[in-house]
C-alpha cells in the first residue's frame, strides 16, 4: 500500500486495481489500516474508484473530515483528473454531456435517451495528450461522479478504454487503462489547498502511447499536466 500523505484528518494513497474502495473485507480502508499497523484506525471512504481502476484516493480519518470532504465533493470544489488510454483517435479536446442511468440488476450503466426515473446528468471534459498505433492518451476532468461514467461515455462514442470488457467487445489482454492521476481539495481542518499527482505504471498500455514530447506517457506522466 503506497501512502503519499497522512495526518490526523486525511490520508492520500494509491488504490490498486482489483481492490474495492469501500470498507469491507479486502477493501481499501482495511488495507490502509493494515499498512498503518492499527486495525482500529478510523479510515473512511468519501469518494470511490471502480474496482478495476487504480490511482489516487483520499480517505478521511474522522467523521468531521469525512463530512467536510463530502461537502466539497457535492459542491464541486473537489477536483479529480484521470489518465486513460483509449482505442481510436478522439479530438484534441472535447466536453461530453449525457444522461445516464444505472441498471442495478445487471450492474451496468447506460446512456439514456430522455429524462426519467433514476436518470442523471453525466459531464466530463478531456484533452488528448498523446497518440499511439490506434490508441490515444487522454487527460480527463470528471465533473460528475456517476458509476462507470468515464467508461460508458467514451465507449458510447467509439473510444473504449484499453482493457475494457464490460462496455465493449474484449480485445486487450491486460488491466483497464484508467488511472486516477490528480486530486485537489481543501484540507478539512487547516483550510490549506492540497494537490496530489501520480503517474501510472511504466508498462503497457501506458508505454504504447507517446505524449507531445515524443516520450512514452508512463515515463513522462508528471508531464500529463503538460499544457496542450
TORMAR-950742 format. One line per field, with one value per residue (C-alpha): residue number from 1; z, x, y. Coordinates in pm, 1 decimal, decimal comma. Example, Ala and Ser with C-alpha at 12.3 -4.5 7.8 and 13.67 -1.06 7.14 Angstrom:
BEGIN
resi [1 | 2]
zz [780,0 | 714,0]
xx [1230,0 | 1367,0]
yy [-450,0 | -106,0]
! end
This chain:
BEGIN
resi [1 | 2 | 3 | 4 | 5 | 6 | 7 | 8 | 9 | 10 | 11 | 12 | 13 | 14 | 15 | 16 | 17 | 18 | 19 | 20 | 21 | 22 | 23 | 24 | 25 | 26 | 27 | 28 | 29 | 30 | 31 | 32 | 33 | 34 | 35 | 36 | 37 | 38 | 39 | 40 | 41 | 42 | 43 | 44 | 45 | 46 | 47 | 48 | 49 | 50 | 51 | 52 | 53 | 54 | 55 | 56 | 57 | 58 | 59 | 60 | 61 | 62 | 63 | 64 | 65 | 66 | 67 | 68 | 69 | 70 | 71 | 72 | 73 | 74 | 75 | 76 | 77 | 78 | 79 | 80 | 81 | 82 | 83 | 84 | 85 | 86 | 87 | 88 | 89 | 90 | 91 | 92 | 93 | 94 | 95 | 96 | 97 | 98 | 99 | 100 | 101 | 102 | 103 | 104 | 105 | 106 | 107 | 108 | 109 | 110 | 111 | 112 | 113 | 114 | 115 | 116 | 117 | 118 | 119 | 120 | 121 | 122 | 123 | 124 | 125 | 126 | 127 | 128 | 129 | 130 | 131 | 132 | 133 | 134 | 135 | 136 | 137 | 138 | 139 | 140 | 141 | 142 | 143 | 144 | 145 | 146 | 147 | 148 | 149 | 150 | 151 | 152 | 153 | 154 | 155 | 156 | 157 | 158 | 159 | 160 | 161 | 162 | 163 | 164 | 165 | 166 | 167 | 168 | 169 | 170 | 171 | 172 | 173 | 174 | 175 | 176 | 177 | 178 | 179 | 180 | 181 | 182 | 183 | 184 | 185 | 186 | 187 | 188 | 189 | 190 | 191 | 192 | 193 | 194 | 195 | 196 | 197 | 198 | 199 | 200 | 201 | 202 | 203 | 204 | 205 | 206 | 207 | 208 | 209 | 210 | 211 | 212 | 213 | 214 | 215 | 216 | 217 | 218 | 219 | 220 | 221 | 222 | 223 | 224 | 225 | 226 | 227 | 228]
zz [0,0 | -117,3 | 113,5 | -19,7 | 267,5 | 607,5 | 909,0 | 1170,3 | 923,8 | 580,1 | 409,4 | 39,7 | -111,5 | -433,3 | -469,7 | -654,0 | -938,1 | -825,1 | -476,8 | -361,8 | -243,5 | 35,4 | 389,5 | 361,6 | 372,6 | 132,5 | 72,2 | 64,8 | 420,2 | 559,5 | 356,4 | 483,2 | 845,3 | 783,9 | 639,7 | 937,9 | 1178,8 | 1352,7 | 1292,5 | 1470,1 | 1288,5 | 1178,1 | 795,9 | 593,5 | 220,4 | 89,5 | -286,5 | -494,7 | -779,1 | -967,2 | -856,2 | -1188,4 | -1161,4 | -981,9 | -869,8 | -618,6 | -346,9 | -36,7 | 276,8 | 583,3 | 930,0 | 1131,0 | 1097,9 | 1078,1 | 797,0 | 608,0 | 630,2 | 504,9 | 215,7 | 119,4 | 114,0 | -120,4 | -350,0 | -355,7 | -427,1 | -697,3 | -533,8 | -501,5 | -829,6 | -997,5 | -1313,2 | -1475,4 | -1740,4 | -1985,8 | -2287,9 | -2537,4 | -2875,4 | -3165,0 | -3214,1 | -3022,3 | -3096,3 | -2931,9 | -2669,6 | -2602,3 | -2339,0 | -2307,2 | -2163,0 | -2140,4 | -1945,9 | -1771,0 | -1570,0 | -1364,0 | -1409,6 | -1064,7 | -1163,2 | -1446,5 | -1257,7 | -1564,4 | -1659,1 | -1985,5 | -2184,5 | -2164,9 | -2448,6 | -2223,4 | -1859,0 | -1635,2 | -1305,4 | -1197,2 | -1491,1 | -1400,3 | -1593,2 | -1660,5 | -1755,1 | -1825,3 | -2043,2 | -2186,4 | -2368,5 | -2588,1 | -2453,8 | -2692,1 | -2965,1 | -3041,3 | -3301,4 | -3299,4 | -2938,3 | -2766,1 | -2422,6 | -2265,1 | -1961,2 | -1826,8 | -1585,3 | -1419,2 | -1335,5 | -1206,8 | -1042,4 | -1195,6 | -1172,4 | -1468,9 | -1614,4 | -1799,1 | -1935,7 | -2063,6 | -2211,4 | -2403,5 | -2521,8 | -2644,3 | -2885,6 | -3017,3 | -2793,5 | -2543,5 | -2279,3 | -2338,2 | -2136,2 | -2142,6 | -2117,7 | -1985,0 | -2232,5 | -2548,6 | -2701,3 | -2525,3 | -2741,9 | -2498,5 | -2261,5 | -1952,9 | -1686,8 | -1756,4 | -1864,5 | -1636,2 | -1364,9 | -1103,8 | -1178,5 | -982,5 | -674,5 | -540,4 | -236,2 | 70,8 | 390,1 | 610,1 | 924,4 | 821,6 | 509,2 | 313,3 | -60,8 | -131,9 | -472,5 | -548,2 | -878,2 | -958,6 | -1279,2 | -1395,0 | -1401,9 | -1668,7 | -1851,0 | -2142,3 | -2245,4 | -2097,7 | -2278,2 | -2609,4 | -2641,9 | -2693,8 | -2539,1 | -2718,4 | -2645,3 | -2807,9 | -2478,6 | -2356,3 | -2148,7 | -1849,2 | -1826,0 | -1852,0 | -1679,7 | -1446,7 | -1776,8 | -1821,7 | -1677,7 | -1974,7 | -2147,5 | -2493,9]
xx [0,0 | 157,6 | 66,9 | 160,7 | 33,1 | -122,7 | -214,9 | -489,1 | -762,1 | -683,8 | -479,9 | -389,2 | -285,8 | -275,4 | -563,1 | -450,0 | -664,2 | -893,7 | -948,3 | -1286,8 | -1298,8 | -1544,5 | -1491,4 | -1545,6 | -1318,0 | -1031,4 | -1140,5 | -910,6 | -979,1 | -880,7 | -559,5 | -477,7 | -532,8 | -301,6 | -36,3 | -73,5 | -41,7 | -366,7 | -665,9 | -895,6 | -784,1 | -1064,6 | -1040,9 | -1344,9 | -1420,6 | -1551,6 | -1526,9 | -1490,2 | -1297,4 | -1433,0 | -1278,2 | -1090,4 | -948,9 | -625,2 | -470,4 | -504,6 | -769,6 | -818,5 | -964,1 | -1096,1 | -966,9 | -1255,5 | -1629,1 | -1570,8 | -1315,3 | -1545,9 | -1833,8 | -1621,2 | -1467,9 | -1813,5 | -1938,0 | -1654,4 | -1739,6 | -2109,9 | -2034,9 | -1776,0 | -1465,7 | -1301,4 | -1107,8 | -1036,2 | -841,9 | -777,7 | -544,8 | -681,6 | -561,2 | -843,8 | -885,1 | -923,6 | -841,0 | -1069,4 | -1044,0 | -778,2 | -1029,3 | -1398,8 | -1669,3 | -1909,7 | -2257,3 | -2505,3 | -2798,6 | -2713,2 | -2897,2 | -2775,7 | -2918,8 | -2854,6 | -2967,3 | -2712,1 | -2454,2 | -2408,6 | -2466,2 | -2617,5 | -2672,3 | -3038,5 | -3235,0 | -3454,3 | -3500,3 | -3671,5 | -3663,5 | -3306,0 | -3161,5 | -2881,1 | -2667,3 | -2307,0 | -2040,6 | -1669,9 | -1411,5 | -1085,3 | -770,3 | -571,6 | -217,2 | -62,0 | -107,9 | -3,3 | -94,6 | -474,8 | -450,4 | -478,3 | -380,1 | -648,2 | -639,2 | -993,7 | -1153,1 | -1455,0 | -1735,4 | -1990,9 | -1929,2 | -2165,7 | -2085,3 | -1868,2 | -1918,3 | -1586,7 | -1607,2 | -1963,9 | -1930,1 | -1613,3 | -1728,5 | -2059,7 | -1862,8 | -1643,7 | -1341,6 | -1346,0 | -1076,4 | -785,8 | -870,4 | -1246,3 | -1452,3 | -1784,7 | -1882,4 | -1703,8 | -1606,5 | -1289,4 | -982,8 | -696,1 | -506,0 | -447,7 | -598,8 | -829,8 | -623,5 | -785,8 | -578,5 | -672,5 | -392,9 | -470,0 | -667,9 | -704,6 | -906,7 | -906,5 | -772,4 | -1080,1 | -908,1 | -643,7 | -807,5 | -484,1 | -516,1 | -372,4 | -292,4 | -151,2 | -37,4 | 85,6 | 194,6 | 53,9 | 279,1 | 550,9 | 400,7 | 161,8 | -63,0 | 84,9 | 413,0 | 228,0 | 133,6 | 363,0 | 296,6 | 351,9 | 725,5 | 758,2 | 830,8 | 638,4 | 346,9 | 429,9 | 777,0 | 659,5 | 329,6 | 403,4 | 400,6 | 45,2 | -26,2 | 176,9 | -21,8 | -155,9]
yy [0,0 | 325,3 | 615,3 | 958,8 | 1174,8 | 1119,9 | 1333,0 | 1324,0 | 1426,9 | 1282,8 | 1014,7 | 1003,3 | 670,9 | 469,4 | 225,9 | -87,9 | -221,9 | -501,4 | -354,5 | -222,7 | 138,4 | 62,8 | -62,3 | -435,5 | -739,5 | -681,0 | -320,7 | -19,8 | 108,6 | -231,9 | -235,3 | 113,6 | 7,3 | -286,2 | -53,9 | 179,7 | -113,3 | -20,2 | -247,6 | 0,2 | 316,4 | 548,0 | 534,8 | 642,5 | 632,1 | 966,6 | 901,6 | 587,6 | 436,2 | 135,9 | -192,2 | -215,6 | 138,8 | 230,0 | 556,3 | 836,3 | 828,6 | 1040,7 | 886,2 | 1070,1 | 988,4 | 1131,9 | 1190,2 | 1565,6 | 1531,9 | 1294,3 | 1540,6 | 1831,3 | 1635,8 | 1508,8 | 1868,3 | 1966,9 | 1677,1 | 1771,8 | 2136,8 | 2064,5 | 2212,9 | 1870,2 | 1826,1 | 1491,5 | 1417,0 | 1081,2 | 947,7 | 692,6 | 501,4 | 455,5 | 291,1 | 530,4 | 897,1 | 1134,0 | 1508,1 | 1725,5 | 1829,9 | 1786,2 | 1816,0 | 1521,4 | 1558,6 | 1272,4 | 1138,9 | 811,1 | 551,5 | 258,7 | -89,6 | -235,8 | -584,7 | -601,5 | -391,4 | -172,6 | 191,5 | 313,3 | 632,3 | 737,1 | 896,4 | 1112,0 | 1216,8 | 965,1 | 784,9 | 719,0 | 914,6 | 1157,8 | 1401,8 | 1295,6 | 1551,6 | 1531,2 | 1702,6 | 1574,5 | 1674,4 | 1438,1 | 1415,6 | 1163,9 | 906,1 | 551,7 | 292,4 | 315,7 | 440,5 | 778,5 | 907,9 | 1128,0 | 1354,6 | 1359,8 | 1604,6 | 1449,6 | 1693,6 | 1441,8 | 1106,7 | 853,3 | 482,9 | 375,2 | 723,8 | 758,9 | 406,0 | 446,8 | 795,0 | 711,2 | 367,4 | 512,6 | 730,9 | 452,4 | 519,7 | 231,3 | 213,4 | -21,7 | -332,6 | -267,5 | -584,2 | -459,2 | -187,0 | -303,4 | -637,9 | -761,9 | -708,6 | -642,0 | -865,9 | -656,1 | -429,9 | -138,1 | 165,4 | 422,3 | 586,2 | 847,6 | 1090,5 | 1409,9 | 1510,8 | 1865,4 | 1965,1 | 2187,0 | 2031,9 | 1981,9 | 2108,9 | 2362,3 | 2505,4 | 2451,9 | 2381,4 | 2035,1 | 1888,5 | 1543,8 | 1393,7 | 1045,3 | 874,8 | 538,6 | 231,6 | 213,0 | -83,4 | -143,4 | 16,2 | 336,7 | 270,1 | 225,9 | 593,7 | 889,2 | 1227,2 | 1555,3 | 1548,5 | 1205,5 | 1027,6 | 726,5 | 852,8 | 633,6 | 784,2 | 1142,7 | 1127,3 | 1414,6 | 1594,9 | 1474,0 | 1812,6 | 1938,6 | 2212,9 | 2145,3]
! end
